[in-house]
Amino acid sequence: MLALRSSCEHCNVPLSPESGEAMICSFECTFCITCVTELLKEVCPNCGGGFEKRPVRPKELLIKYPASTTVVHKPVAIVAHHKTIKA
């Protein structure tokens, strides 16, 4: 089950469980859409994979399966990240 992390790993902007701005990779690394498109160039800095829009969990299921409250804040070294992206 997705953890529904509460913020962008890079910029730490809050991402509510119903946010349409949350993007995840196949390992559930979580970033906001702005960081994904403008800074990360659609490549996950942790695993090298791509991103998809994070699904929204229905409100009635959030009661039984709440979103994570753990903050994962690991700002990306953008210049180094761009050097690892294959052109």
Buried (B, 14 or more C-beta within 10 A) or exposed (E): EBBBBBBBBBBBBEBEBEBEBBBBBEEBBBBBBBBBEEBBEEBBBBEEBEBEEBEBBEEEEBEEEEBBEEEBEEEBEBEEBBEEEEE
